[in-house]
Amino acid sequence: MSEVAKEVLGDIEIAVLSGPSIAPEVSRGIPTAVVVASENEGFCRKASDIFRTERFRVYTNKDVVGVELAELLKM
């Protein structure tokens, strides 16, 4: 989807967020870890900083397509 988004929106920074998180658990404050991926390391860190909290850990990765594929495989 990130490749489709770039085709439609042009040359913009894109990050994808994925993880084994379940919204009701996150909203109850149960510790959760996810990954944010972007080809741009600085942009990836910014996205991680935006979402990270004491109980919501956000790891970074540069493999956007790999993270997207992993998300599809867990469905």
All heavy atoms as a GROMACS GRO file, in nm:
protein
  569
    1MET      N    1   0.082  -0.120   0.000
    1MET     CA    2   0.000   0.000   0.000
    1MET      C    3   0.086   0.126   0.000
    1MET      O    4   0.044   0.227  -0.054
    1MET     CB    5  -0.093   0.000   0.121
    1MET     CG    6  -0.211  -0.096   0.108
    1MET     SD    7  -0.309  -0.083  -0.043
    1MET     CE    8  -0.367   0.082  -0.040
    2SER      N    9   0.203   0.121   0.061
    2SER     CA   10   0.288   0.240   0.063
    2SER      C   11   0.329   0.279  -0.079
    2SER      O   12   0.338   0.398  -0.111
    2SER     CB   13   0.412   0.217   0.150
    2SER     OG   14   0.491   0.111   0.098
    3GLU      N   15   0.352   0.179  -0.164
    3GLU     CA   16   0.389   0.209  -0.303
    3GLU      C   17   0.272   0.271  -0.378
    3GLU      O   18   0.291   0.363  -0.457
    3GLU     CB   19   0.438   0.082  -0.372
    3GLU     CG   20   0.570   0.032  -0.314
    3GLU     CD   21   0.615  -0.100  -0.373
    3GLU    OE1   22   0.548  -0.153  -0.463
    3GLU    OE2   23   0.720  -0.149  -0.328
    4VAL      N   24   0.152   0.223  -0.353
    4VAL     CA   25   0.032   0.282  -0.415
    4VAL      C   26   0.015   0.425  -0.366
    4VAL      O   27  -0.014   0.515  -0.444
    4VAL     CB   28  -0.093   0.197  -0.383
    4VAL    CG1   29  -0.219   0.267  -0.431
    4VAL    CG2   30  -0.081   0.059  -0.444
    5ALA      N   31   0.033   0.446  -0.236
    5ALA     CA   32   0.019   0.581  -0.180
    5ALA      C   33   0.118   0.677  -0.244
    5ALA      O   34   0.083   0.791  -0.275
    5ALA     CB   35   0.039   0.577  -0.028
    6LYS      N   36   0.242   0.632  -0.265
    6LYS     CA   37   0.342   0.719  -0.329
    6LYS      C   38   0.303   0.750  -0.474
    6LYS      O   39   0.326   0.861  -0.521
    6LYS     CB   40   0.480   0.654  -0.323
    6LYS     CG   41   0.547   0.673  -0.190
    6LYS     CD   42   0.690   0.626  -0.197
    6LYS     CE   43   0.759   0.657  -0.066
    6LYS     NZ   44   0.902   0.628  -0.070
    7GLU      N   45   0.248   0.651  -0.544
    7GLU     CA   46   0.204   0.674  -0.682
    7GLU      C   47   0.093   0.779  -0.686
    7GLU      O   48   0.090   0.865  -0.772
    7GLU     CB   49   0.154   0.545  -0.745
    7GLU     CG   50   0.264   0.451  -0.789
    7GLU     CD   51   0.208   0.325  -0.854
    7GLU    OE1   52   0.099   0.332  -0.915
    7GLU    OE2   53   0.274   0.221  -0.842
    8VAL      N   54   0.000   0.771  -0.593
    8VAL     CA   55  -0.115   0.860  -0.592
    8VAL      C   56  -0.077   0.998  -0.537
    8VAL      O   57  -0.117   1.101  -0.592
    8VAL     CB   58  -0.230   0.800  -0.509
    8VAL    CG1   59  -0.344   0.898  -0.490
    8VAL    CG2   60  -0.280   0.672  -0.574
    9LEU      N   61   0.000   1.001  -0.428
    9LEU     CA   62   0.029   1.127  -0.359
    9LEU      C   63   0.158   1.194  -0.402
    9LEU      O   64   0.185   1.307  -0.363
    9LEU     CB   65   0.033   1.101  -0.208
    9LEU     CG   66  -0.096   1.045  -0.148
    9LEU    CD1   67  -0.074   1.006  -0.003
    9LEU    CD2   68  -0.209   1.145  -0.161
   10GLY      N   69   0.239   1.124  -0.480
   10GLY     CA   70   0.366   1.182  -0.524
   10GLY      C   71   0.479   1.144  -0.430
   10GLY      O   72   0.466   1.056  -0.345
   11ASP      N   73   0.590   1.212  -0.446
   11ASP     CA   74   0.711   1.181  -0.370
   11ASP      C   75   0.703   1.241  -0.229
   11ASP      O   76   0.753   1.350  -0.205
   11ASP     CB   77   0.833   1.233  -0.444
   11ASP     CG   78   0.962   1.183  -0.383
   11ASP    OD1   79   0.960   1.077  -0.317
   11ASP    OD2   80   1.066   1.250  -0.400
   12ILE      N   81   0.637   1.170  -0.140
   12ILE     CA   82   0.623   1.216  -0.001
   12ILE      C   83   0.683   1.112   0.093
   12ILE      O   84   0.705   0.997   0.054
   12ILE     CB   85   0.475   1.240   0.036
   12ILE    CG1   86   0.396   1.109   0.029
   12ILE    CG2   87   0.413   1.347  -0.051
   12ILE    CD1   88   0.259   1.115   0.090
   13GLU      N   89   0.711   1.154   0.214
   13GLU     CA   90   0.759   1.060   0.315
   13GLU      C   91   0.642   0.974   0.361
   13GLU      O   92   0.535   1.026   0.391
   13GLU     CB   93   0.818   1.134   0.435
   13GLU     CG   94   0.943   1.213   0.402
   13GLU     CD   95   1.061   1.125   0.363
   13GLU    OE1   96   1.062   1.004   0.394
   13GLU    OE2   97   1.153   1.177   0.300
   14ILE      N   98   0.666   0.843   0.366
   14ILE     CA   99   0.562   0.750   0.409
   14ILE      C  100   0.620   0.661   0.519
   14ILE      O  101   0.735   0.618   0.511
   14ILE     CB  102   0.516   0.663   0.292
   14ILE    CG1  103   0.448   0.750   0.189
   14ILE    CG2  104   0.430   0.548   0.339
   14ILE    CD1  105   0.334   0.696   0.117
   15ALA      N  106   0.541   0.636   0.620
   15ALA     CA  107   0.578   0.541   0.724
   15ALA      C  108   0.459   0.449   0.745
   15ALA      O  109   0.344   0.490   0.732
   15ALA     CB  110   0.612   0.614   0.854
   16VAL      N  111   0.489   0.323   0.775
   16VAL     CA  112   0.383   0.227   0.805
   16VAL      C  113   0.399   0.180   0.949
   16VAL      O  114   0.510   0.163   0.998
   16VAL     CB  115   0.383   0.107   0.707
   16VAL    CG1  116   0.355   0.154   0.566
   16VAL    CG2  117   0.513   0.030   0.711
   17LEU      N  118   0.288   0.162   1.015
   17LEU     CA  119   0.286   0.118   1.155
   17LEU      C  120   0.220  -0.018   1.160
   17LEU      O  121   0.111  -0.038   1.105
   17LEU     CB  122   0.207   0.218   1.240
   17LEU     CG  123   0.200   0.194   1.389
   17LEU    CD1  124   0.337   0.215   1.452
   17LEU    CD2  125   0.099   0.288   1.452
   18SER      N  126   0.287  -0.114   1.224
   18SER     CA  127   0.233  -0.250   1.229
   18SER      C  128   0.274  -0.314   1.360
   18SER      O  129   0.377  -0.282   1.418
   18SER     CB  130   0.290  -0.332   1.113
   18SER     OG  131   0.248  -0.466   1.120
   19GLY      N  132   0.191  -0.406   1.404
   19GLY     CA  133   0.229  -0.478   1.525
   19GLY      C  134   0.120  -0.570   1.573
   19GLY      O  135   0.008  -0.567   1.523
   20PRO      N  136   0.153  -0.650   1.670
   20PRO     CA  137   0.054  -0.740   1.726
   20PRO      C  138  -0.031  -0.671   1.832
   20PRO      O  139  -0.050  -0.721   1.941
   20PRO     CB  140   0.140  -0.851   1.787
   20PRO     CG  141   0.263  -0.779   1.830
   20PRO     CD  142   0.285  -0.672   1.726
   21SER      N  143  -0.077  -0.552   1.801
   21SER     CA  144  -0.155  -0.476   1.899
   21SER      C  145  -0.304  -0.491   1.874
   21SER      O  146  -0.348  -0.505   1.761
   21SER     CB  147  -0.116  -0.328   1.894
   21SER     OG  148  -0.143  -0.276   1.766
   22ILE      N  149  -0.379  -0.489   1.980
   22ILE     CA  150  -0.524  -0.497   1.973
   22ILE      C  151  -0.577  -0.371   2.041
   22ILE      O  152  -0.546  -0.345   2.158
   22ILE     CB  153  -0.577  -0.624   2.041
   22ILE    CG1  154  -0.515  -0.747   1.971
   22ILE    CG2  155  -0.728  -0.629   2.040
   22ILE    CD1  156  -0.540  -0.877   2.042
   23ALA      N  157  -0.656  -0.292   1.968
   23ALA     CA  158  -0.699  -0.161   2.017
   23ALA      C  159  -0.756  -0.161   2.158
   23ALA      O  160  -0.719  -0.075   2.239
   23ALA     CB  161  -0.797  -0.099   1.918
   24PRO      N  162  -0.845  -0.254   2.194
   24PRO     CA  163  -0.898  -0.250   2.331
   24PRO      C  164  -0.789  -0.268   2.437
   24PRO      O  165  -0.793  -0.205   2.542
   24PRO     CB  166  -0.998  -0.367   2.335
   24PRO     CG  167  -1.038  -0.387   2.194
   24PRO     CD  168  -0.916  -0.354   2.113
   25GLU      N  169  -0.691  -0.352   2.407
   25GLU     CA  170  -0.581  -0.371   2.503
   25GLU      C  171  -0.495  -0.246   2.514
   25GLU      O  172  -0.454  -0.206   2.623
   25GLU     CB  173  -0.497  -0.492   2.462
   25GLU     CG  174  -0.571  -0.622   2.474
   25GLU     CD  175  -0.491  -0.741   2.424
   25GLU    OE1  176  -0.382  -0.722   2.367
   25GLU    OE2  177  -0.539  -0.854   2.443
   26VAL      N  178  -0.467  -0.184   2.400
   26VAL     CA  179  -0.388  -0.060   2.401
   26VAL      C  180  -0.461   0.048   2.479
   26VAL      O  181  -0.402   0.119   2.560
   26VAL     CB  182  -0.358  -0.014   2.256
   26VAL    CG1  183  -0.289   0.123   2.257
   26VAL    CG2  184  -0.271  -0.116   2.184
   27SER      N  185  -0.591   0.061   2.457
   27SER     CA  186  -0.668   0.165   2.526
   27SER      C  187  -0.676   0.141   2.677
   27SER      O  188  -0.692   0.236   2.753
   27SER     CB  189  -0.809   0.176   2.466
   27SER     OG  190  -0.884   0.060   2.495
   28ARG      N  191  -0.661   0.016   2.719
   28ARG     CA  192  -0.661  -0.014   2.863
   28ARG      C  193  -0.522   0.000   2.923
   28ARG      O  194  -0.503  -0.021   3.043
   28ARG     CB  195  -0.712  -0.157   2.887
   28ARG     CG  196  -0.861  -0.170   2.862
   28ARG     CD  197  -0.921  -0.298   2.920
   28ARG     NE  198  -0.843  -0.417   2.902
   28ARG     CZ  199  -0.864  -0.511   2.808
   28ARG    NH1  200  -0.964  -0.496   2.723
   28ARG    NH2  201  -0.790  -0.618   2.802
   29GLY      N  202  -0.423   0.036   2.843
   29GLY     CA  203  -0.288   0.058   2.894
   29GLY      C  204  -0.204  -0.067   2.910
   29GLY      O  205  -0.101  -0.066   2.976
   30ILE      N  206  -0.246  -0.176   2.846
   30ILE     CA  207  -0.167  -0.300   2.850
   30ILE      C  208  -0.042  -0.277   2.764
   30ILE      O  209  -0.052  -0.232   2.650
   30ILE     CB  210  -0.250  -0.419   2.800
   30ILE    CG1  211  -0.367  -0.444   2.897
   30ILE    CG2  212  -0.164  -0.544   2.785
   30ILE    CD1  213  -0.466  -0.546   2.850
   31PRO      N  214   0.077  -0.306   2.816
   31PRO     CA  215   0.200  -0.283   2.739
   31PRO      C  216   0.196  -0.352   2.603
   31PRO      O  217   0.156  -0.468   2.592
   31PRO     CB  218   0.309  -0.342   2.828
   31PRO     CG  219   0.254  -0.332   2.965
   31PRO     CD  220   0.105  -0.358   2.949
   32THR      N  221   0.235  -0.277   2.502
   32THR     CA  222   0.230  -0.323   2.364
   32THR      C  223   0.354  -0.275   2.290
   32THR      O  224   0.406  -0.168   2.318
   32THR     CB  225   0.106  -0.266   2.292
   32THR    OG1  226  -0.011  -0.301   2.368
   32THR    CG2  227   0.091  -0.318   2.153
   33ALA      N  228   0.400  -0.355   2.194
   33ALA     CA  229   0.512  -0.316   2.109
   33ALA      C  230   0.471  -0.329   1.963
   33ALA      O  231   0.402  -0.423   1.925
   33ALA     CB  232   0.633  -0.402   2.136
   34VAL      N  233   0.508  -0.230   1.883
   34VAL     CA  234   0.479  -0.229   1.740
   34VAL      C  235   0.606  -0.184   1.667
   34VAL      O  236   0.706  -0.150   1.728
   34VAL     CB  237   0.361  -0.135   1.706
   34VAL    CG1  238   0.232  -0.182   1.772
   34VAL    CG2  239   0.391   0.007   1.745
   35VAL      N  240   0.597  -0.181   1.536
   35VAL     CA  241   0.709  -0.133   1.455
   35VAL      C  242   0.658  -0.026   1.359
   35VAL      O  243   0.547  -0.034   1.309
   35VAL     CB  244   0.777  -0.248   1.377
   35VAL    CG1  245   0.684  -0.313   1.279
   35VAL    CG2  246   0.903  -0.199   1.306
   36VAL      N  247   0.739   0.076   1.339
   36VAL     CA  248   0.712   0.176   1.236
   36VAL      C  249   0.827   0.167   1.136
   36VAL      O  250   0.943   0.157   1.176
   36VAL     CB  251   0.696   0.320   1.292
   36VAL    CG1  252   0.822   0.370   1.356
   36VAL    CG2  253   0.649   0.415   1.184
   37ALA      N  254   0.793   0.165   1.008
   37ALA     CA  255   0.895   0.151   0.905
   37ALA      C  256   0.887   0.266   0.806
   37ALA      O  257   0.778   0.310   0.767
   37ALA     CB  258   0.879   0.019   0.832
   38SER      N  259   1.003   0.314   0.768
   38SER     CA  260   1.015   0.419   0.666
   38SER      C  261   1.153   0.407   0.604
   38SER      O  262   1.249   0.369   0.671
   38SER     CB  263   0.998   0.558   0.729
   38SER     OG  264   1.023   0.659   0.633
   39GLU      N  265   1.163   0.440   0.476
   39GLU     CA  266   1.293   0.438   0.409
   39GLU      C  267   1.384   0.549   0.463
   39GLU      O  268   1.505   0.538   0.457
   39GLU     CB  269   1.274   0.452   0.258
   39GLU     CG  270   1.201   0.333   0.198
   39GLU     CD  271   1.162   0.354   0.053
   39GLU    OE1  272   1.182   0.466   0.001
   39GLU    OE2  273   1.112   0.258  -0.007
   40ASN      N  274   1.325   0.654   0.515
   40ASN     CA  275   1.400   0.767   0.570
   40ASN      C  276   1.414   0.748   0.721
   40ASN      O  277   1.315   0.756   0.795
   40ASN     CB  278   1.326   0.897   0.537
   40ASN     CG  279   1.394   1.020   0.592
   40ASN    OD1  280   1.445   1.020   0.704
   40ASN    ND2  281   1.393   1.125   0.513
   41GLU      N  282   1.535   0.724   0.767
   41GLU     CA  283   1.558   0.694   0.909
   41GLU      C  284   1.513   0.807   1.001
   41GLU      O  285   1.455   0.783   1.106
   41GLU     CB  286   1.706   0.663   0.932
   41GLU     CG  287   1.735   0.604   1.066
   41GLU     CD  288   1.880   0.560   1.079
   41GLU    OE1  289   1.941   0.527   0.976
   41GLU    OE2  290   1.930   0.560   1.192
   42GLY      N  291   1.538   0.931   0.963
   42GLY     CA  292   1.497   1.045   1.044
   42GLY      C  293   1.346   1.055   1.056
   42GLY      O  294   1.291   1.080   1.164
   43PHE      N  295   1.276   1.036   0.944
   43PHE     CA  296   1.131   1.038   0.944
   43PHE      C  297   1.076   0.925   1.029
   43PHE      O  298   0.978   0.941   1.103
   43PHE     CB  299   1.078   1.030   0.801
   43PHE     CG  300   0.930   1.046   0.789
   43PHE    CD1  301   0.870   1.169   0.812
   43PHE    CD2  302   0.850   0.938   0.755
   43PHE    CE1  303   0.732   1.184   0.800
   43PHE    CE2  304   0.713   0.952   0.743
   43PHE     CZ  305   0.654   1.076   0.766
   44CYS      N  306   1.140   0.809   1.021
   44CYS     CA  307   1.099   0.692   1.099
   44CYS      C  308   1.111   0.722   1.249
   44CYS      O  309   1.021   0.689   1.326
   44CYS     CB  310   1.187   0.574   1.060
   44CYS     SG  311   1.124   0.414   1.110
   45ARG      N  312   1.220   0.785   1.290
   45ARG     CA  313   1.238   0.819   1.432
   45ARG      C  314   1.132   0.919   1.476
   45ARG      O  315   1.080   0.911   1.587
   45ARG     CB  316   1.378   0.874   1.456
   45ARG     CG  317   1.481   0.765   1.475
   45ARG     CD  318   1.609   0.823   1.532
   45ARG     NE  319   1.657   0.935   1.452
   45ARG     CZ  320   1.754   0.928   1.362
   45ARG    NH1  321   1.818   0.816   1.342
   45ARG    NH2  322   1.790   1.034   1.294
   46LYS      N  323   1.100   1.017   1.391
   46LYS     CA  324   0.996   1.115   1.425
   46LYS      C  325   0.862   1.046   1.446
   46LYS      O  326   0.791   1.075   1.542
   46LYS     CB  327   0.980   1.219   1.313
   46LYS     CG  328   1.076   1.332   1.319
   46LYS     CD  329   1.038   1.433   1.211
   46LYS     CE  330   1.144   1.539   1.197
   46LYS     NZ  331   1.109   1.635   1.092
   47ALA      N  332   0.827   0.955   1.355
   47ALA     CA  333   0.701   0.882   1.368
   47ALA      C  334   0.701   0.799   1.496
   47ALA      O  335   0.602   0.796   1.569
   47ALA     CB  336   0.679   0.793   1.246
   48SER      N  337   0.814   0.737   1.526
   48SER     CA  338   0.825   0.658   1.650
   48SER      C  339   0.804   0.746   1.772
   48SER      O  340   0.732   0.710   1.865
   48SER     CB  341   0.962   0.591   1.655
   48SER     OG  342   0.982   0.527   1.778
   49ASP      N  343   0.865   0.863   1.771
   49ASP     CA  344   0.852   0.956   1.884
   49ASP      C  345   0.708   1.002   1.904
   49ASP      O  346   0.663   1.021   2.017
   49ASP     CB  347   0.943   1.078   1.865
   49ASP     CG  348   1.090   1.044   1.878
   49ASP    OD1  349   1.123   0.936   1.931
   49ASP    OD2  350   1.173   1.125   1.833
   50ILE      N  351   0.636   1.020   1.795
   50ILE     CA  352   0.497   1.067   1.803
   50ILE      C  353   0.409   0.964   1.873
   50ILE      O  354   0.326   0.998   1.957
   50ILE     CB  355   0.441   1.097   1.662
   50ILE    CG1  356   0.506   1.224   1.607
   50ILE    CG2  357   0.288   1.110   1.664
   50ILE    CD1  358   0.478   1.249   1.460
   51PHE      N  359   0.428   0.836   1.840
   51PHE     CA  360   0.340   0.731   1.892
   51PHE      C  361   0.386   0.670   2.024
   51PHE      O  362   0.305   0.615   2.098
   51PHE     CB  363   0.324   0.619   1.788
   51PHE     CG  364   0.244   0.661   1.668
   51PHE    CD1  365   0.307   0.686   1.548
   51PHE    CD2  366   0.107   0.676   1.676
   51PHE    CE1  367   0.235   0.725   1.437
   51PHE    CE2  368   0.034   0.714   1.565
   51PHE     CZ  369   0.098   0.739   1.446
   52ARG      N  370   0.515   0.676   2.055
   52ARG     CA  371   0.569   0.605   2.172
   52ARG      C  372   0.521   0.666   2.302
   52ARG      O  373   0.518   0.788   2.320
   52ARG     CB  374   0.722   0.608   2.166
   52ARG     CG  375   0.788   0.530   2.278
   52ARG     CD  376   0.939   0.530   2.272
   52ARG     NE  377   0.994   0.663   2.252
   52ARG     CZ  378   1.070   0.697   2.149
   52ARG    NH1  379   1.101   0.610   2.057
   52ARG    NH2  380   1.115   0.820   2.138
   53THR      N  381   0.482   0.579   2.394
   53THR     CA  382   0.447   0.618   2.530
   53THR      C  383   0.515   0.519   2.625
   53THR      O  384   0.584   0.427   2.582
   53THR     CB  385   0.294   0.615   2.556
   53THR    OG1  386   0.250   0.479   2.553
   53THR    CG2  387   0.218   0.699   2.455
   54GLU      N  388   0.492   0.537   2.752
   54GLU     CA  389   0.552   0.447   2.850
   54GLU      C  390   0.508   0.302   2.829
   54GLU      O  391   0.585   0.208   2.852
   54GLU     CB  392   0.513   0.492   2.991
   54GLU     CG  393   0.578   0.412   3.101
   54GLU     CD  394   0.538   0.463   3.237
   54GLU    OE1  395   0.556   0.584   3.263
   54GLU    OE2  396   0.487   0.382   3.317
   55ARG      N  397   0.386   0.282   2.782
   55ARG     CA  398   0.333   0.146   2.765
   55ARG      C  399   0.312   0.107   2.619
   55ARG      O  400   0.256   0.001   2.592
   55ARG     CB  401   0.203   0.132   2.842
   55ARG     CG  402   0.226   0.145   2.990
   55ARG     CD  403   0.102   0.124   3.065
   55ARG     NE  404   0.131   0.141   3.207
   55ARG     CZ  405   0.062   0.088   3.301
   55ARG    NH1  406  -0.042   0.015   3.272
   55ARG    NH2  407   0.093   0.108   3.426
   56PHE      N  408   0.353   0.192   2.528
   56PHE     CA  409   0.338   0.164   2.385
   56PHE      C  410   0.475   0.186   2.320
   56PHE      O  411   0.511   0.298   2.287
   56PHE     CB  412   0.232   0.256   2.324
   56PHE     CG  413   0.187   0.216   2.185
   56PHE    CD1  414   0.101   0.110   2.166
   56PHE    CD2  415   0.230   0.288   2.075
   56PHE    CE1  416   0.059   0.074   2.039
   56PHE    CE2  417   0.188   0.254   1.948
   56PHE     CZ  418   0.102   0.147   1.930
   57ARG      N  419   0.550   0.078   2.307
   57ARG     CA  420   0.686   0.086   2.253
   57ARG      C  421   0.681   0.075   2.102
   57ARG      O  422   0.616  -0.014   2.047
   57ARG     CB  423   0.772  -0.025   2.311
   57ARG     CG  424   0.915  -0.017   2.260
   57ARG     CD  425   1.006  -0.100   2.340
   57ARG     NE  426   1.015  -0.039   2.474
   57ARG     CZ  427   1.091  -0.085   2.568
   57ARG    NH1  428   1.163  -0.193   2.549
   57ARG    NH2  429   1.095  -0.026   2.686
   58VAL      N  430   0.752   0.166   2.034
   58VAL     CA  431   0.753   0.168   1.888
   58VAL      C  432   0.897   0.149   1.840
   58VAL      O  433   0.981   0.237   1.857
   58VAL     CB  434   0.695   0.300   1.834
   58VAL    CG1  435   0.690   0.297   1.681
   58VAL    CG2  436   0.556   0.326   1.891
   59TYR      N  437   0.923   0.034   1.781
   59TYR     CA  438   1.055   0.006   1.723
   59TYR      C  439   1.059   0.059   1.581
   59TYR      O  440   0.956   0.073   1.516
   59TYR     CB  441   1.082  -0.145   1.725
   59TYR     CG  442   1.096  -0.200   1.864
   59TYR    CD1  443   0.989  -0.258   1.928
   59TYR    CD2  444   1.217  -0.192   1.931
   59TYR    CE1  445   1.001  -0.308   2.057
   59TYR    CE2  446   1.231  -0.242   2.060
   59TYR     CZ  447   1.122  -0.300   2.122
   59TYR     OH  448   1.134  -0.349   2.249
   60THR      N  449   1.178   0.086   1.531
   60THR     CA  450   1.192   0.140   1.395
   60THR      C  451   1.256   0.037   1.304
   60THR      O  452   1.331  -0.050   1.348
   60THR     CB  453   1.276   0.269   1.395
   60THR    OG1  454   1.406   0.242   1.447
   60THR    CG2  455   1.209   0.378   1.477
   61ASN      N  456   1.227   0.052   1.174
   61ASN     CA  457   1.278  -0.039   1.073
   61ASN      C  458   1.279   0.034   0.940
   61ASN      O  459   1.194   0.120   0.916
   61ASN     CB  460   1.189  -0.164   1.066
   61ASN     CG  461   1.250  -0.276   0.989
   61ASN    OD1  462   1.276  -0.265   0.870
   61ASN    ND2  463   1.271  -0.388   1.057
   62LYS      N  464   1.372   0.000   0.852
   62LYS     CA  465   1.378   0.064   0.720
   62LYS      C  466   1.308  -0.016   0.611
   62LYS      O  467   1.290   0.031   0.501
   62LYS     CB  468   1.524   0.088   0.681
   62LYS     CG  469   1.593   0.192   0.767
   62LYS     CD  470   1.735   0.213   0.726
   62LYS     CE  471   1.738   0.294   0.599
   62LYS     NZ  472   1.873   0.330   0.556
   63ASP      N  473   1.267  -0.139   0.641
   63ASP     CA  474   1.208  -0.228   0.541
   63ASP      C  475   1.055  -0.210   0.536
   63ASP      O  476   0.980  -0.288   0.595
   63ASP     CB  477   1.245  -0.372   0.573
   63ASP     CG  478   1.198  -0.471   0.468
   63ASP    OD1  479   1.142  -0.427   0.364
   63ASP    OD2  480   1.217  -0.591   0.489
   64VAL      N  481   1.011  -0.110   0.464
   64VAL     CA  482   0.868  -0.078   0.458
   64VAL      C  483   0.788  -0.193   0.399
   64VAL      O  484   0.689  -0.238   0.457
   64VAL     CB  485   0.845   0.052   0.376
   64VAL    CG1  486   0.697   0.079   0.359
   64VAL    CG2  487   0.914   0.169   0.442
   65VAL      N  488   0.830  -0.244   0.284
   65VAL     CA  489   0.757  -0.352   0.217
   65VAL      C  490   0.758  -0.478   0.304
   65VAL      O  491   0.657  -0.548   0.316
   65VAL     CB  492   0.813  -0.379   0.076
   65VAL    CG1  493   0.747  -0.500   0.013
   65VAL    CG2  494   0.795  -0.256  -0.013
   66GLY      N  495   0.870  -0.507   0.370
   66GLY     CA  496   0.877  -0.623   0.458
   66GLY      C  497   0.779  -0.614   0.573
   66GLY      O  498   0.713  -0.712   0.608
   67VAL      N  499   0.766  -0.496   0.632
   67VAL     CA  500   0.672  -0.477   0.742
   67VAL      C  501   0.528  -0.491   0.690
   67VAL      O  502   0.444  -0.552   0.756
   67VAL     CB  503   0.695  -0.341   0.811
   67VAL    CG1  504   0.582  -0.308   0.907
   67VAL    CG2  505   0.829  -0.341   0.884
   68GLU      N  506   0.502  -0.438   0.573
   68GLU     CA  507   0.368  -0.452   0.515
   68GLU      C  508   0.335  -0.598   0.486
   68GLU      O  509   0.224  -0.645   0.515
   68GLU     CB  510   0.357  -0.370   0.386
   68GLU     CG  511   0.356  -0.221   0.410
   68GLU     CD  512   0.360  -0.141   0.282
   68GLU    OE1  513   0.436  -0.175   0.190
   68GLU    OE2  514   0.284  -0.042   0.274
   69LEU      N  515   0.432  -0.672   0.432
   69LEU     CA  516   0.409  -0.814   0.404
   69LEU      C  517   0.387  -0.894   0.533
   69LEU      O  518   0.301  -0.982   0.539
   69LEU     CB  519   0.526  -0.872   0.326
   69LEU     CG  520   0.536  -0.828   0.180
   69LEU    CD1  521   0.666  -0.880   0.118
   69LEU    CD2  522   0.417  -0.875   0.100
   70ALA      N  523   0.465  -0.864   0.636
   70ALA     CA  524   0.448  -0.932   0.764
   70ALA      C  525   0.308  -0.908   0.820
   70ALA      O  526   0.246  -0.999   0.876
   70ALA     CB  527   0.555  -0.886   0.863
   71GLU      N  528   0.258  -0.787   0.803
   71GLU     CA  529   0.122  -0.755   0.849
   71GLU      C  530   0.020  -0.841   0.775
   71GLU      O  531  -0.073  -0.894   0.835
   71GLU     CB  532   0.093  -0.607   0.826
   71GLU     CG  533  -0.043  -0.562   0.869
   71GLU     CD  534  -0.063  -0.564   1.020
   71GLU    OE1  535   0.035  -0.551   1.095
   71GLU    OE2  536  -0.180  -0.580   1.063
   72LEU      N  537   0.037  -0.857   0.646
   72LEU     CA  538  -0.055  -0.939   0.567
   72LEU      C  539  -0.049  -1.086   0.607
   72LEU      O  540  -0.151  -1.154   0.611
   72LEU     CB  541  -0.022  -0.927   0.418
   72LEU     CG  542  -0.062  -0.795   0.353
   72LEU    CD1  543  -0.006  -0.787   0.212
   72LEU    CD2  544  -0.212  -0.780   0.350
   73LEU      N  545   0.071  -1.135   0.636
   73LEU     CA  546   0.086  -1.277   0.668
   73LEU      C  547   0.024  -1.314   0.801
   73LEU      O  548  -0.012  -1.430   0.822
   73LEU     CB  549   0.235  -1.314   0.667
   73LEU     CG  550   0.300  -1.315   0.530
   73LEU    CD1  551   0.451  -1.333   0.542
   73LEU    CD2  552   0.240  -1.423   0.442
   74LYS      N  553   0.010  -1.220   0.892
   74LYS     CA  554  -0.048  -1.253   1.023
   74LYS      C  555  -0.200  -1.251   1.022
   74LYS      O  556  -0.263  -1.287   1.118
   74LYS     CB  557   0.007  -1.163   1.133
   74LYS     CG  558  -0.040  -1.021   1.128
   74LYS     CD  559   0.019  -0.944   1.244
   74LYS     CE  560  -0.048  -0.810   1.252
   74LYS     NZ  561   0.002  -0.728   1.356
   75MET      N  562  -0.259  -1.210   0.910
   75MET     CA  563  -0.404  -1.204   0.902
   75MET      C  564  -0.465  -1.339   0.885
   75MET      O  565  -0.443  -1.428   0.834
   75MET     CB  566  -0.449  -1.112   0.789
   75MET     CG  567  -0.411  -0.968   0.816
   75MET     SD  568  -0.468  -0.863   0.684
   75MET     CE  569  -0.550  -0.739   0.779
   0.00000   0.00000   0.00000
